[in-house]
Amino acid sequence: MLRAAYVALASLLTLSTAVFAADYPFDVTTISAPDGSVTAKFVSFGATMTELWVKDKFGNARDIILGYDDNSRLLTDPDHPVFNPIVGRYANRIKNGTFSIPITKLPQPDGPNVYHIPTNDHDGQDTLHGGIYGWDRRNWTAISKSKTSVTYHHLDAADEGFPGTVNAYATHTVQNGGILKTTVHATATEKTPIMLTQHIYWNLDAFQGSDNILNHHLHVDSSKVVATDGDAVPTGDFINVNDTPFDFRTPQKIGYKFNETVGLCLAPCQGYDHCWIYDHAHETNPGVTLWSDLSGIKLDITTNQPATQVYTAYWLNTPRKVVHGGPSVNYTSFSAVAIEQEGYIDAINTPEWGVDQIYGPGKDFDWSATYKFSIAP
């Protein structure tokens, strides 16, 4: 009889472990503002936001971010569009997958201070979003939850060839008044580059009445864009936005000069995949504003970061969520706009900028972005 009890207990533990293993790291955590203005869902994998519901001008909630109905595709989708995770240890591109500490200009002779990490972009010419398995494709652990907040922890034990171990904590919070805030705090055991972003794809209409974002209005407080080469890595120069399709200092529809954007994001790409450098600090005033006349939803973004990447999703070709009319219909080019708060891209190979992105003992990394939703006048 005692043996039967042990067998039953063992079976129960095996079953519960199997259920947990099947869910984690795609376990869904839902947080909602007390006033019902915003509800967000996250999974542990990549500390990724999978749904974001806000109210339109008619008082109806819409899910305004792209994603999957089956969240395990965050890992298995070979196209890897990077739907709404925390991206690191180094977001965007690193030329030749190579850098040195202290930073120097490429090419660099091999030595104890030169690091090579896996390349995964432009036929091996650069590293994109942290490597083959960056932070967006790693298991994070939920360490704290409430009705309005969730905190995830990730231990990066020198993954992808970066030096040192990094502990990162990402906290997502919703507040009354249509506010979503994400913060990341990271510490490192050795000197290492850290540059993060949250890679959110926005469609403020949620595919109700429109299939693209070309009529979304965009404002970016920036008079210069990072100039890039044929592999989308910086040349060290900047482009003045005056009289170019990059000028969103006065709000414009994203498609206002779209015919002039062919090839700007590398042929045959049309649209944007560029890094704007903010003209001012934007921890209190929005550096980016996006809104749609159709839904009436307006998004203001404040951040402690000096730059933003705007990508109009030219290469996107992924089945939509059911709530967005899928899965028989795909998210395609210009279905959404990714707006990523970040540092100067590949500054670790561009010493002429004088930008320090090396962190370690005694120097922690902090990233934050606040997304404020309202109804456009």
Secondary structure, 3 states (H helix, E strand, C coil): CHHHHHHHHHHHHHHHHHHHHHHCCCCEEEEECCCCCEEEEEECECCEEEEEEEECCCCCEEECECCCCCCCHHHHCCCCCCCCCEECCECCEEECCEEECCCCCCCCCCCCCEEECCCCECCCCEEECCCCCCHHHCECEEEEECCCEEEEEEEEECHHHCCCEEEEEEEEEEECCCEEEEEEEEEECCCEECECEECEEECCCCCCCCCCCCCCEEEECCCEEEEECCCCCEEEEEEECCCCCCCCCCCEECCCCHHHHCCCCCCCCCCCEEEEECCCCCCCCCCEEEECCCCCEEEEEEECCCEEEEECCCCCCEECCHHHCCCCCEECCCCCEEEEEECCCCHHHCHHHCCCCEEECCECEEEEEEEEEEECC
